Amino acid sequence: RPGDCFAALRHLLEDNHEPRKRQLRYIKHTIALYRDLVETGIVTRLDSPAPDGKRVELSIDLPENFALTNPLSAFAVAAFELLDPESSSFALDVVSILESTLDDPRQVLMAQRKVARDAAVAEMKADGIEYEERMARLEEITWPQPLAEEIGFAYETYKRGHPWLANTPPSPKSVLRYMLERSMTFTELISEFGLQRSEGVVLRYLTDCYRALRSGLPMTAVTEQIEDITDDLGDLIRGVDSSLIDEWETLTARA
């Protein structure tokens, strides 16, 4: 936007009815986000104001609706650069990085872990493995975590320059990716993991995935396959309950 963005942000953060303590918390958070944007190379501060008054400019190509929706959004942008765009799994890997930055849908992850452990127990019993060893091995079995090692390494590297993220690690998981790899419907996911009492949790999580796909990707990560995934996910969510997407799209249209 033209004009002095720092003055505009100061006005937004201080000229409101929030208590001063809360204002200061928002100011600190905004400064941390700005540092993230600069240090990850997303924005560059200009040596002198541009003719239209701009003090910063974008350094990479971002969609108009790009948004930093959570503390790890800038980390995700940096992590996308580590992926190989020519890889057949590129789109799914983009999804995995995005999923790792979202809040955990605990009921889903616990259900995935239970299914994985039940299958492992049956296999170990068939192999004649003793009870104590079975229990020890089960501790190592959790929900699917694609790219966990790569995401963890990227985060540790990124954290060195962004110490304020030390308490906000990514959380690798595979809910949307799991569905995509198996061409699953919402109903099939619910049925496979016995999530009938947690449908709302699943739907909200998938909506978070949709929002991240729509507004959290740099153009370098947006491929035709990603666009198809986004469109199909939007259709899936609308087929279950359109209100979550409709409300979000109304809000973003006003922004």
N, C-alpha and C positions, 0 to 999 in steps of 0.2 A: 504494500500500500504506500502511496506517496506520503510525505511528511515525516516528522520525527517520531519513529516508533517508540523510542524510550519515553518521550513526553506523553505519548498516547497511553502507554502502559502504566506510567505513573499516575495519570489521571484515572484510569480504570481501576487501579488497585487501591488508590487512596480516597478518591472522591465517591464514596459509597457509604452505606449505613452499617457496614460490618464493624464489630468492635475492633479497637486498635490491635489487640493481641492476635486476632484472626487475620487482620490485614497484614501484619508482619509475617505471619506464617505463609500467606499467599505470596508475599513479596520474595521471601527466601526461596520458595518453590519455583517462582518464575525466574529468578536469577540462576538457579541450578539448571533449569531447562534451557535458558539462553546459553549458558556455558557448554551444555551438551551439544547444542546446535553448532556452536562455533568450533568446538574441539573435534567434532565428527566431520567437519567440513561441509555441513549442510548450509550454513550461512556464513558470510564474510562481512566483517565490519569495514566500511569504507574509510579511507584516510580523510576524506572531506565529504560533506553532504553533496548528493547528486542535485541536479537542477530542480528536481521535483521535491527535494527535501529529504530523500531517503538517506538513512544512516547505515543501513545494512542491505545486503542483497543475497538472493539464493545462489548457492554454488553448484547445485545439482538440479536436475529436472524433476519437479514434483507436480502431481496433479493439483488442480485448483482446490479440491476439497481435502487436501492432506491435513492430517491432524495428529498432534502428539496426545494420544488418548490415555497413556499411562507412563510411569517413570522409565519404562524400558523401551519406549517407542524409538528413541534415538539409537539405542543399542541395536535394535532390530535392523534399522537402516544400515548401520555399519556391518552387521553380520551378513546381510544379504550380499555384500561385496565379496564374501568368502565363497559363495556358491558358484558353481560352473553353469553358466546359462545354456551351455550345449548339452548338459547332462539330461538324460531321459527322465530323471527324477526331480528336475529343477523346480517345477511347480509344487510338487509335494513337499520339497525341502523348504520352499518359501512358506508354505502352510505350517510346517513344523516350527520354524523360527517364530512365526506369529503366535502360534499356540503357546509357545514357551513363555511369552510375555503376558499372557492373559491369566486372570485369577483362576485357580483350580476349581473345577466342578467336583467337589470331594466325593459326592455320592457316586458319580460316574467312575472316578478313578478307583474307589474302593471296590466297586462292582467288577471292574476290569481285573483288578488284582485277585479278587476271589475266584473268578473264572480261570485265570492263569494258574493259580495255586491248586485249584481242584483238578485241573488237567494234569498238572505236574505230579500230584499225589497219586493219581490213578496210574500214570506211567511208571512211577517209582515202585509202586506196589507190584505192578506186573513184572518189573525187573528184579523183584526180591530184595529191595533195599530196606535195611532195618529202620525201625521207627525213629530212633534218635538221629540218624543221618538224614532221614526224610525231613524232620523238623528243622535241622540245621540248614538244609538246602532251601527250604521254603522261605527262610528269612531273606534270601537273595532274590526272590521272585517278586516283582512288582508290576505295575501297569506298564503298557508299552511306552517307551521313551525314545523315539527315533532322533538321531543326531545328538543324543545326550552328551557324548564325549566332546563333539565338535562345538556344541553350544556352550558347554562348560568352559572349554579352553578359550573360546572367544570372549566369554564374560570375564574370566580372570584377567585376560589381557586388557580388555576395555576398562575394567574396574581400576586399574592402576592410574589411569588418567582421570577417573571419575569416582573418587573415593566416597562421595555421598551416596553411591549406589551399593555400598558394601552390604547393606541390610535388605537389598531388593534383588536377590538372585533370580534368574529365569527358572522356570519350572517346566522342563520338557514333558510332553504328554502327547497322546494321539487319540483324539476323539474325532475331530473332523477328518484328519488324515485316515484314520481307521475306516471311517465310512466311505471315503473316496476310493480307497484301495479295494474295497469290496462292493462298490456300487450299492451301498445300503440306503434304504429309506429311513426316515425318522422312526417309523413303526418297527422296522427290523432291528434297529439299534436298541430301542426300548425293550423289545422282546428278548434279544440275545443276552442282555445283561440284567434282566428283571428289574427294570427301572420304572415300572408303572406308577409308582408313588413319587417319582422324582422327574416327571415329564417337564415340569416348569423349570427345573434346574437345567436340564438338557437344552431346552428351547432358549433360555436366556444365554447359555454359553454359546450355542450356535449363532445366536444373534450378535454376540460380542465378536465372534469370528468374522461374521459378515461385515460388521462395521470396520474391523481392522483391515479386511481385504479391500473395502471400498475407499478407506481414507488413510490407511497407514503404510502404503507402499510407494516407494519412489518409482518413477517411470521405468527405470532399468530392471525392476522386478516384475513389471506388468507384461505378461505374455498373453497370447490368445488363449492358452490353456487356463491361465489364472482368471482371465475375464469369463471364461465358460464356467469355471468353478464358482466364481462369485455370483454369476447370474443363476446358476442351478441352485446354489445355496439359498439365495433370496427367494426363489420359487418354492423351495422346500419349506422355508420358514413361513411364508405367506400361506402355504397350503395347510399349515397347522394352526397358526394364529398370526394374522397380518398386522395386528395392532402394534407390536414391538417395532417392526420395521417402519410402518406408516408414521408412527410418532417420531422416530429418529429422523426420517427423511424430511418430515415437516420442519423439524428444528434446524436441520442443516440447510434447508432451502431458505430459511429466514436469515441465516448467518451471513 
